[in-house]
Amino acid sequence: MTQTAIALNDKIADASMMLQVSGLNVYYGESHILRDVDLSVPKGEMVCLIGRNGVGKTTLLKTVMGLLKPRSGSINFAGQPILSKTTDQRARAGIGYVPQGREIIPRLTVRENLLLGYEARQHPPRNRQEIPEEIFELFPILKDFLPRMGGDLSGGQQQQLAIARAIMGQPQLLVLDEPTEGIQPSIILDIERAVRSIIAKTGISVLLVEQHLHFVRQADRYYAMQKGGIVASGPTSELSNDVIQRFLAV
């Protein structure tokens, strides 16, 4: 795609979309990983990206966050092109990211991990030691664990902490990479409820990579990836058994 085409795509960004990815091509060296990917996340909706391991899902999220640079294509966030922005600039613009593996800081307490979320705000609160009560409404267990070291939490508790830390930054778009991986079923349901509650209460958008079918069905729309490209998409209410078997079955 030429620079002129990229500029044109930037200009015609759909105002109803929080995130708009167009014609994205990403390489690792000379290996072509993402192939002409088009994807949109409407305002106030959850979009789920599905596909087997190694098809490029995490690569797409990392490119959205600025951790990888595309060879061609465009990314618009809240109607504005963001390819020239660094990762920290994208975070301050309103994109919260919870990577695969969570990346909480194990030798900081739960409170200290949460307070780090303020770094993503353009205008942090005057009292940067206070944690909003809404965080504990979403994830009640964190209130009891505030003085505990992050590394002492279970995997499910760490995942709740990682999502809560991202919410502390007041994002407009929350990007989640396999939030239920390796987590016990009861906590998966807690995370599902929290994410849907976040959307209902704040109106933010969510883009997540997920393999857990029950969580996938919580989304409004899905995109299925295969060999670096989008091969199916639609409302999750119309997610067929054929698509489930092709892209979610282990």
C-alpha angles and dihedrals in degrees: 000000000000125000088248091056091048091051090049091052089051091053095051096051110151109245091211091062123085091194128022122181116186132185093339117183120181129179135193099210102311095335109111105223107164117037120199093317117191118186136154133194113199120218112274096010138110118232121190125206113206135182142115123287117290099022096115105267096129090041089058093051092047090051091051088053094049095247090119128036119225121225090219141354136065139265121200123188120191088348096307129105111246105178090106092052123097122234094261091048090053090050092051090046088062112275115129116197131197107183128206106278091033095241097220113164106255098201094052122080122250089256092052092048090051094048090055086069089074089069089075094058120099089213111027117200120265090244102054093176095065122094115208114246089232089073090061092045088059096040109020094175092067092066091065092045100050095117094042121103113255091232091059094062124098119252093261092048091049089052091053089049092050093051092045090051090053091049089053086069091060095232125192090209124036115201115197125185111204096323093181099048111133094356127131116253097248092057091045088061090048090053092047091052092046094051093048089047091051090054093046095048101038105024093229123151125242131207114186140172109218142162100184104103096210091054092044089057090056088068124091095223138010137208121199120209130203128171092351098308139093108254103168138015142163145113112326087230085071096045102138129214088243092059091045092053093046098046109019108031114104 
